[in-house]
Amino acid sequence: MTLQKRVQTGLAAAALAAAMTLPAQAQNVDWRLHNLDLAGSRYSELDRITRDNVATLTPRWLFQHGVIDGVSNQTTPVIVDGIMYVTDARGSVYAVDGADGHLLWTYDVTELLGGARREGYIFRHRGVTYENGVIYSAAGSFIFALDAKTGEPLDGFGENGQASVILDVLRLRYPDVETAISMGYWFTTAPQIHDGVIYVGSTRSESFIPGGHVLAVDALTGEVLWHFNTIPQDENDQGWDIAGPTWVGGVRNGGGIWETPSIDPELGLVYVAVGNPFGDSTRRAGMNLFTDSVIALSLDEGRLEWYYQLVHHDVWDYDNGSQPILFDMEVDGEPVKALAQANKNSWLYLLDRRTGEPIHPIIETPVSTETDTPGEQPWPTQPIPHKANGERMEPVSPVVPTDIPPEDLEGKRIVPQFTPRGPDQIFAPGMGGGASYAPLAYSPQTGLLYVNAIDRPFGSTREPRGVVSAYDPTTGELAWRQIFEGYGQSGPVVTAGGLVFVGAGSNIAGYFYAYDAVTGEELWKFNTGSGIYAAPSVYMVDGEQFVTVASGGGDRGRRGGDLILSFALPR
């Protein structure tokens, strides 16, 4: 053994011995919010699982709650003080021991959702959030507040720990509405929370909702403090002067919010990714603001500070599904407060989160306006991100169909991206491709941004592929890329141990991968037995580091599952 190796080994042993003498509580490292922190960084500072030992990673325990209902198992575990909190597709909450997976308590919301069984409603739920000893779950069209230790409802929050926040807002405009779900409103996302206020968005665009609502809710009482409609309906809604003229024809539907907002407390802003417009495109001429946009609202009153639209007059279902990610970097020696958003159109957008202005050029690029739809008025340009050097960025998944089976081409034609929708087309990405609701991750250690996306052309029978990529946001350059079988709908997590963990959605099996964060080399994989459509978490209990992920789902998650797996190094 060389001297250098002996020194390294000795230092590692000393560090481990020192760590093992710490109190157990000091060796617990939490994952308290849906995507770890207010920025949605998904960067864990834990480094005991490394490039050198990840090949020995094995399942330590599993938990199954037994509810197989809805669209796959999409929960991201939240871990606080050694206790893990997960949800099923309905939004019921399960608290389990983070060290061994034993069930501690359950709160079943099934009988509390009231009217949730409407046509077109499909159960999906992505997890909880935590603050000051309370677990918050947005399920159906309600927010539930539970004591984190016991699972008992929080006194004073709504009615017996259940607040009908969407209904409270809807009744201001529609006083006769009986349930929020009857108008197509419900939650699919975990709430965000900061300084005693819950921030959450309502969905679902495809239910013809008259705009999605961003809600700020008092975390003690369940009272709505302010709300913002993503599609202003008239002059009574904020942003009407900007968005109103961008809808011509009488239809103002869509704008649902699929995922958790991000927050910059220093700037006093909350950032929300808004989904697609919906309905007859011939009756909504214009850009259709604020759909397919990132919007920045003030934390105190919900004032619109800026917006950036990623897709104009969307007819392809190219909405924003994931939480905006916030990070700081330097460009040409100048500090930049950055925001990144990956879209279902397969493009990665880098914005200054103070102003909403592009960090690198985003060029309004001419696209086809030839349409087979009478009365349709396609938008003539779309914003395409470019690198710092002026060249077009590499998309997160192909925007030109590849490897199309010959039989698919019989009677069909491949058309460029953003061609107005028509019959017998093949284009990429399809509505099931690009970057979906999977969150991004950013490592201050590598300076790279990590994105998981889906390569699935519209109009083709080819099986989907997952595409996980690392970008240098200071230049917009692609650093590395890996491709796997299945859907890339599992958001990555990156660690100080130099690893990126990400899952593959599949109708056959779901592999959980570990890649080298710098090079992209595949270092480890494990077959969980069913598709992974959820983002993993990383935590520590009693000095032991765990990586945990929910597994359960078939073809694009249309078959539910209930498995939670936690991995650790051999003892």
ChimeraX attribute file (.defattr): number of C-alpha atoms within 10 A of each C-alpha:
attribute: neighborCount
match mode: 1-to-1
recipient: residues
	/A:1	6
	/A:2	7
	/A:3	8
	/A:4	9
	/A:5	10
	/A:6	11
	/A:7	12
	/A:8	12
	/A:9	12
	/A:10	12
	/A:11	12
	/A:12	12
	/A:13	12
	/A:14	12
	/A:15	11
	/A:16	13
	/A:17	11
	/A:18	10
	/A:19	14
	/A:20	14
	/A:21	10
	/A:22	12
	/A:23	11
	/A:24	12
	/A:25	12
	/A:26	13
	/A:27	19
	/A:28	18
	/A:29	23
	/A:30	20
	/A:31	24
	/A:32	22
	/A:33	25
	/A:34	29
	/A:35	31
	/A:36	23
	/A:37	17
	/A:38	22
	/A:39	22
	/A:40	24
	/A:41	24
	/A:42	29
	/A:43	23
	/A:44	22
	/A:45	17
	/A:46	19
	/A:47	13
	/A:48	19
	/A:49	22
	/A:50	16
	/A:51	19
	/A:52	10
	/A:53	14
	/A:54	19
	/A:55	14
	/A:56	11
	/A:57	19
	/A:58	15
	/A:59	16
	/A:60	18
	/A:61	16
	/A:62	16
	/A:63	19
	/A:64	16
	/A:65	17
	/A:66	10
	/A:67	16
	/A:68	19
	/A:69	18
	/A:70	21
	/A:71	22
	/A:72	31
	/A:73	33
	/A:74	34
	/A:75	29
	/A:76	31
	/A:77	32
	/A:78	30
	/A:79	29
	/A:80	21
	/A:81	19
	/A:82	21
	/A:83	22
	/A:84	25
	/A:85	27
	/A:86	27
	/A:87	30
	/A:88	30
	/A:89	26
	/A:90	25
	/A:91	31
	/A:92	23
	/A:93	26
	/A:94	20
	/A:95	24
	/A:96	20
	/A:97	18
	/A:98	25
	/A:99	19
	/A:100	14
	/A:101	19
	/A:102	15
	/A:103	16
	/A:104	15
	/A:105	17
	/A:106	18
	/A:107	17
	/A:108	15
	/A:109	19
	/A:110	13
	/A:111	8
	/A:112	14
	/A:113	17
	/A:114	14
	/A:115	14
	/A:116	23
	/A:117	13
	/A:118	11
	/A:119	9
	/A:120	9
	/A:121	16
	/A:122	16
	/A:123	21
	/A:124	24
	/A:125	28
	/A:126	30
	/A:127	30
	/A:128	29
	/A:129	27
	/A:130	25
	/A:131	19
	/A:132	10
	/A:133	10
	/A:134	21
	/A:135	22
	/A:136	26
	/A:137	28
	/A:138	29
	/A:139	31
	/A:140	29
	/A:141	25
	/A:142	25
	/A:143	26
	/A:144	29
	/A:145	30
	/A:146	23
	/A:147	17
	/A:148	22
	/A:149	13
	/A:150	13
	/A:151	19
	/A:152	16
	/A:153	20
	/A:154	21
	/A:155	15
	/A:156	14
	/A:157	20
	/A:158	22
	/A:159	14
	/A:160	14
	/A:161	21
	/A:162	26
	/A:163	23
	/A:164	20
	/A:165	21
	/A:166	26
	/A:167	21
	/A:168	17
	/A:169	18
	/A:170	18
	/A:171	14
	/A:172	10
	/A:173	10
	/A:174	11
	/A:175	11
	/A:176	9
	/A:177	15
	/A:178	13
	/A:179	19
	/A:180	23
	/A:181	23
	/A:182	15
	/A:183	17
	/A:184	22
	/A:185	28
	/A:186	27
	/A:187	29
	/A:188	29
	/A:189	30
	/A:190	29
	/A:191	25
	/A:192	28
	/A:193	26
	/A:194	15
	/A:195	10
	/A:196	12
	/A:197	21
	/A:198	22
	/A:199	26
	/A:200	27
	/A:201	32
	/A:202	30
	/A:203	27
	/A:204	28
	/A:205	27
	/A:206	18
	/A:207	21
	/A:208	20
	/A:209	23
	/A:210	24
	/A:211	30
	/A:212	30
	/A:213	25
	/A:214	25
	/A:215	23
	/A:216	25
	/A:217	22
	/A:218	19
	/A:219	23
	/A:220	17
	/A:221	17
	/A:222	24
	/A:223	17
	/A:224	20
	/A:225	14
	/A:226	18
	/A:227	22
	/A:228	22
	/A:229	21
	/A:230	32
	/A:231	29
	/A:232	25
	/A:233	19
	/A:234	12
	/A:235	10
	/A:236	9
	/A:237	15
	/A:238	19
	/A:239	20
	/A:240	17
	/A:241	12
	/A:242	11
	/A:243	20
	/A:244	20
	/A:245	13
	/A:246	19
	/A:247	21
	/A:248	15
	/A:249	13
	/A:250	11
	/A:251	20
	/A:252	25
	/A:253	28
	/A:254	28
	/A:255	35
	/A:256	37
	/A:257	34
	/A:258	29
	/A:259	30
	/A:260	30
	/A:261	29
	/A:262	27
	/A:263	27
	/A:264	19
	/A:265	14
	/A:266	6
	/A:267	11
	/A:268	13
	/A:269	22
	/A:270	25
	/A:271	25
	/A:272	28
	/A:273	33
	/A:274	37
	/A:275	32
	/A:276	30
	/A:277	35
	/A:278	26
	/A:279	17
	/A:280	15
	/A:281	19
	/A:282	17
	/A:283	16
	/A:284	22
	/A:285	21
	/A:286	21
	/A:287	21
	/A:288	29
	/A:289	29
	/A:290	31
	/A:291	35
	/A:292	32
	/A:293	25
	/A:294	24
	/A:295	24
	/A:296	26
	/A:297	20
	/A:298	18
	/A:299	20
	/A:300	13
	/A:301	12
	/A:302	19
	/A:303	16
	/A:304	15
	/A:305	14
	/A:306	16
	/A:307	19
	/A:308	20
	/A:309	20
	/A:310	29
	/A:311	28
	/A:312	25
	/A:313	26
	/A:314	23
	/A:315	20
	/A:316	20
	/A:317	20
	/A:318	28
	/A:319	32
	/A:320	31
	/A:321	25
	/A:322	27
	/A:323	30
	/A:324	26
	/A:325	27
	/A:326	26
	/A:327	22
	/A:328	15
	/A:329	14
	/A:330	13
	/A:331	14
	/A:332	8
	/A:333	7
	/A:334	7
	/A:335	10
	/A:336	18
	/A:337	16
	/A:338	23
	/A:339	24
	/A:340	23
	/A:341	24
	/A:342	31
	/A:343	28
	/A:344	29
	/A:345	29
	/A:346	24
	/A:347	23
	/A:348	26
	/A:349	24
	/A:350	26
	/A:351	23
	/A:352	18
	/A:353	25
	/A:354	17
	/A:355	14
	/A:356	19
	/A:357	16
	/A:358	18
	/A:359	25
	/A:360	22
	/A:361	21
	/A:362	21
	/A:363	15
	/A:364	12
	/A:365	11
	/A:366	13
	/A:367	16
	/A:368	15
	/A:369	15
	/A:370	14
	/A:371	14
	/A:372	11
	/A:373	14
	/A:374	7
	/A:375	11
	/A:376	17
	/A:377	18
	/A:378	25
	/A:379	19
	/A:380	15
	/A:381	17
	/A:382	18
	/A:383	17
	/A:384	20
	/A:385	26
	/A:386	25
	/A:387	21
	/A:388	17
	/A:389	12
	/A:390	14
	/A:391	12
	/A:392	16
	/A:393	23
	/A:394	19
	/A:395	21
	/A:396	28
	/A:397	29
	/A:398	23
	/A:399	23
	/A:400	15
	/A:401	21
	/A:402	15
	/A:403	8
	/A:404	16
	/A:405	11
	/A:406	8
	/A:407	10
	/A:408	15
	/A:409	15
	/A:410	9
	/A:411	8
	/A:412	14
	/A:413	14
	/A:414	19
	/A:415	17
	/A:416	16
	/A:417	19
	/A:418	26
	/A:419	17
	/A:420	22
	/A:421	16
	/A:422	11
	/A:423	10
	/A:424	15
	/A:425	19
	/A:426	23
	/A:427	24
	/A:428	27
	/A:429	26
	/A:430	24
	/A:431	18
	/A:432	19
	/A:433	29
	/A:434	34
	/A:435	34
	/A:436	27
	/A:437	27
	/A:438	23
	/A:439	30
	/A:440	30
	/A:441	28
	/A:442	30
	/A:443	23
	/A:444	16
	/A:445	15
	/A:446	14
	/A:447	18
	/A:448	23
	/A:449	26
	/A:450	26
	/A:451	29
	/A:452	32
	/A:453	32
	/A:454	31
	/A:455	32
	/A:456	28
	/A:457	28
	/A:458	20
	/A:459	20
	/A:460	24
	/A:461	12
	/A:462	15
	/A:463	14
	/A:464	22
	/A:465	21
	/A:466	26
	/A:467	25
	/A:468	28
	/A:469	23
	/A:470	26
	/A:471	22
	/A:472	17
	/A:473	27
	/A:474	20
	/A:475	17
	/A:476	24
	/A:477	19
	/A:478	18
	/A:479	16
	/A:480	17
	/A:481	17
	/A:482	14
	/A:483	16
	/A:484	18
	/A:485	18
	/A:486	28
	/A:487	33
	/A:488	35
	/A:489	32
	/A:490	32
	/A:491	31
	/A:492	30
	/A:493	28
	/A:494	33
	/A:495	24
	/A:496	19
	/A:497	20
	/A:498	22
	/A:499	28
	/A:500	27
	/A:501	25
	/A:502	27
	/A:503	34
	/A:504	31
	/A:505	33
	/A:506	27
	/A:507	19
	/A:508	13
	/A:509	20
	/A:510	26
	/A:511	24
	/A:512	21
	/A:513	19
	/A:514	26
	/A:515	22
	/A:516	18
	/A:517	25
	/A:518	16
	/A:519	13
	/A:520	18
	/A:521	16
	/A:522	14
	/A:523	16
	/A:524	18
	/A:525	18
	/A:526	14
	/A:527	14
	/A:528	21
	/A:529	16
	/A:530	27
	/A:531	34
	/A:532	38
	/A:533	34
	/A:534	31
	/A:535	29
	/A:536	30
	/A:537	28
	/A:538	27
	/A:539	28
	/A:540	24
	/A:541	23
	/A:542	18
	/A:543	20
	/A:544	18
	/A:545	21
	/A:546	24
	/A:547	21
	/A:548	25
	/A:549	28
	/A:550	33
	/A:551	32
	/A:552	29
	/A:553	31
	/A:554	24
	/A:555	17
	/A:556	20
	/A:557	23
	/A:558	16
	/A:559	18
	/A:560	24
	/A:561	28
	/A:562	22
	/A:563	23
	/A:564	23
	/A:565	20
	/A:566	24
	/A:567	17
	/A:568	21
	/A:569	18
	/A:570	10
	/A:571	5
